[in-house]
Amino acid sequence: MVVIEKGAKLTYDVTHKARLIDTEQYLIQGYDMLFGFISGICAGNYDVTDILVDSTFKICPDAIDGLEAFTKKLQELSETASTNIVLLISASEDEIPESINAVCQKV
């Protein structure tokens, strides 16, 4: 399991069994850079079964703009790499495009 976050706030909250990655260390900002980073993780690590992205909108300041295209690309990558990819998004349900709501699990 890989947990991607902006900043090091989860250092003591995530089990040592998961790999914790701070996007600030790699200068990742925006959907394109995040997608490339996640793709690289999948390509370089055949044993990664799950990727969790915490505070997606902090990493991708475009927020809702670009989210639909990003999730579509992630869904394709997830199927190709046999990896579960979860995004934590703070937004009201009516702000999220319907195409994303149809495939997402809400908490």
N, C-alpha and C positions, 0 to 999 in steps of 0.2 A: 504494500500500500504506500502511496505517495500523497502527502498533504502539501498543497501549494498555498502560500499565504503572502500577504504584503506586510512586512515587518516581522518581528520575532515574538509576537504576543502569545503564540501557542506553544512555545518551547517546553513548558512544564505541563501542558495539558494533553499533549499527544504522546501516546505510548512510544517507547523506544523501538518497538517493532516496525513502526512506520517511518518512512523517510520524510523529513520535514524540509521544505525548500522555501526560502524567503526570496520573493521576486525582486526585492530591492538590491540584493547581492548581484543579480544578473541584469539589472537595468531593464526589466520587462515592464512595458507599459502598452496598453492597448490590446485589442482582440487579435490582430495579426501576429504580434510578438508572442502573445500567450499561446496561440494555436501552434506556432512553430516550436515553442518550448515543449508543449505537451506532446507534439508529434515526435520530437527528439527523444523524449523520455520513453515513449512507446517503441521507437525504433532501436534504441540502445539497450533496452532492458526487457528481455522476453518474459521475465518473471513478474512483471508488474501486472496485478490483476485489477487494482482499483486506484483511481486518482480522484482526490477531492480538492476542489478549488474553493478556498474560503474567501469571503468578501470580494466576490468577482468584480463588483463595480468600483472598488478601490484600486484594483489592478487595471481595470478598463474604464477610464473616466467617461467614455462615450455613453456609458450606462445602457439605456434601452436602444439607442441608435447603434445598429450593428449586431445586436444580440441575436436576432433571428438568423442571420447568415452564419454567425459564429456557432450557434448551437447545431445548425444543420451540418456544418463541416465536422464538428465534434461527434455527431451521431454517426457519420460515415467512418470517421477514424476509429471510434469505439467498436464498430462492427468489424472493421478490417483487422484491428490489433487485438480483438477479443479482450478488451479492457473496459471496465465500467468507469465512466467519467461523470462525476457529480459536481454541479456548480451550486454554491450557496449564493442566493440573490436576495437582497433586501428590497422588495418592491411590493406594491399592492397588486393583487391578482388582475385587476382591470388595466394595469399598466403593461402587463406582459402580453405580447402578441399571441393571438389564438393558436397559431401553429405550434408554439412552444407549450402552451397550456395543455394541448392535446396529448403530448408525450411526456409531460413532467409529472413528477410526484411532488405534491405539496406537503409542507410540514406546518 
